[in-house]
Amino acid sequence: MPLGGYVKFLGDSDATSATHDGRPLPPDQQRRAFFTQPLYARAAVVLGGPAANILFAILLLTGVFYAAGEPYSPAIVAVQADGPAAKGGLRTGDEIVRINGQRVNRFEDIQDSQFLNLSAPMAVEYRRNGALMTSQIAPQFCERTDKYANTMRFGELGIDPMIRPVVGGFVPNSPAEAAGLKVGDVLKSIDGQPVQHFTHIPELIGAHAGQPVTITYNRGGKDLDATMVPEADKVTDCQGNEKTIGRLRIRPANVTEFRSHDILGAMGAGVRHVWSMTTMFYTSMAQIVTAARPVDELGGPIRIAKAAGEASYGGWVGILQLVIALSVVLGVFNLLPVPMLDGGHLAMYLYEAVRGQPLGLKAQEVGLKIGFALVIGMALVATFNDIKLILRQFAL
């Protein structure tokens, strides 16, 4: 079932389905008992639960992508001055082709790489003026807290999607809107310096908080000038240093495109997205186990409820994204090779297939105790992290 569940099979001795209960069963029930079934049948039944979660997510994504299209941003990048990518030789307008040997199809793939690679150097293949080039980028470890008090950790590459400097909207009390700019205006220059792309704007006005700047923009084919005072805003960089920068409080236009698919194309895109989420889950879990990523990223019911509240602000799209993510996480988590979980059962069945006989009862009991301790320990850590999150929110 999509939200998970538990079923105790006929003849089970405990909640893990590790051994049968030893009670004599009538012949008709014995034929139907779980422990009397062939190995392949038991493995298929155990695999059915996680597979249902993953298939449910794929079907949902297929429907979304078929009806609304697949979110897509070209992998053409805008390189921040003095950032890791700039130091690695990349320039604005380069198209990222591969990162660490993995194909990059869209800018969202680059963002996934930033999440998974906190600081390890990454081999990058990119295209410039039709020529393929290679380089290496050493990400800068970055830790930031969003407006919902969620802590985000990633490897900052110093690149942004290449977005035209077109005004797509305004934040309330925008100095740009007050100065007369309108949606659709194209920013040409700031104090005489050309605006190459949308994320170039903060670089040009960042040091001018509270100081008037002259902006040249194009409207209907005609260049116009406007003077405005960027609003001062405090930000924290990756080193934890706080500084004041200037903001025009404008939003870009057409940040994300949507690629249309037929039903097969939508299904293929759904499979790719679920595979990406699965890879990110297992990689981040491995990083937590090896202490490469802090354990406070584990969350429990409270954090899930908090995520549900945040998703509601995104309407049906946000809610669907949360349901899909939870379904994938539930499925791949249960496939971890930990006794008590489905992955633990599959590991024992693999042993049985290789050795030709089941794992010994004593070994099963020891594995059950270890698995129980791991699951309970993880639940306690997640609950502790949830409580810390609540306390941090009250402190803000």
HUFEN-V911314 format. One record per residue. N is the residue number from 0. NEAR is the number of other C-alpha atoms within 12 Angstrom. Layout:
N,NEAR
N,NEAR
This chain:
0,19
1,26
2,21
3,24
4,17
5,17
6,18
7,21
8,26
9,27
10,28
11,23
12,20
13,19
14,22
15,32
16,34
17,37
18,30
19,24
20,21
21,15
22,14
23,13
24,19
25,12
26,10
27,11
28,17
29,21
30,15
31,19
32,28
33,30
34,30
35,23
36,20
37,17
38,24
39,18
40,18
41,27
42,30
43,21
44,25
45,34
46,28
47,25
48,31
49,36
50,30
51,26
52,33
53,39
54,28
55,33
56,40
57,38
58,30
59,33
60,38
61,31
62,27
63,31
64,32
65,26
66,20
67,21
68,24
69,29
70,29
71,26
72,27
73,29
74,33
75,33
76,38
77,35
78,35
79,32
80,23
81,17
82,25
83,30
84,37
85,26
86,21
87,28
88,25
89,34
90,31
91,32
92,26
93,32
94,37
95,46
96,31
97,27
98,33
99,26
100,16
101,19
102,23
103,28
104,25
105,31
106,33
107,28
108,32
109,40
110,30
111,30
112,38
113,37
114,32
115,36
116,32
117,31
118,24
119,23
120,25
121,30
122,25
123,33
124,30
125,35
126,24
127,20
128,13
129,12
130,13
131,17
132,22
133,25
134,26
135,25
136,33
137,28
138,33
139,29
140,28
141,26
142,26
143,23
144,21
145,14
146,11
147,22
148,22
149,26
150,23
151,24
152,30
153,30
154,33
155,38
156,42
157,35
158,39
159,36
160,37
161,33
162,35
163,30
164,35
165,32
166,34
167,25
168,24
169,26
170,19
171,14
172,17
173,25
174,30
175,37
176,26
177,21
178,25
179,21
180,32
181,28
182,25
183,23
184,33
185,35
186,42
187,32
188,28
189,33
190,23
191,16
192,18
193,21
194,28
195,28
196,33
197,36
198,33
199,32
200,39
201,30
202,26
203,32
204,35
205,27
206,23
207,26
208,25
209,20
210,21
211,24
212,31
213,27
214,34
215,29
216,33
217,24
218,20
219,12
220,11
221,13
222,16
223,23
224,25
225,27
226,24
227,30
228,30
229,35
230,30
231,24
232,21
233,17
234,20
235,17
236,19
237,24
238,14
239,14
240,13
241,13
242,17
243,21
244,27
245,31
246,35
247,45
248,30
249,34
250,29
251,30
252,23
253,23
254,26
255,21
256,19
257,20
258,21
259,22
260,23
261,19
262,20
263,17
264,22
265,29
266,29
267,22
268,32
269,33
270,25
271,24
272,34
273,34
274,23
275,30
276,33
277,33
278,23
279,27
280,30
281,24
282,23
283,31
284,26
285,18
286,21
287,19
288,18
289,12
290,13
291,22
292,27
293,23
294,26
295,28
296,30
297,32
298,29
299,25
300,20
301,21
302,28
303,24
304,19
305,23
306,26
307,24
308,17
309,23
310,22
311,18
312,17
313,15
314,14
315,15
316,20
317,19
318,21
319,26
320,28
321,28
322,30
323,34
324,36
325,33
326,34
327,42
328,36
329,32
330,39
331,37
332,34
333,35
334,31
335,28
336,25
337,30
338,32
339,35
340,35
341,38
342,29
343,32
344,36
345,35
346,27
347,36
348,33
349,21
350,20
351,20
352,18
353,13
354,12
355,12
356,14
357,23
358,25
359,16
360,16
361,13
362,18
363,28
364,21
365,18
366,26
367,29
368,19
369,20
370,26
371,22
372,18
373,21
374,23
375,18
376,17
377,25
378,20
379,20
380,23
381,24
382,24
383,23
384,27
385,29
386,22
387,24
388,28
389,21
390,13
391,16
392,18
393,11
394,9
395,11
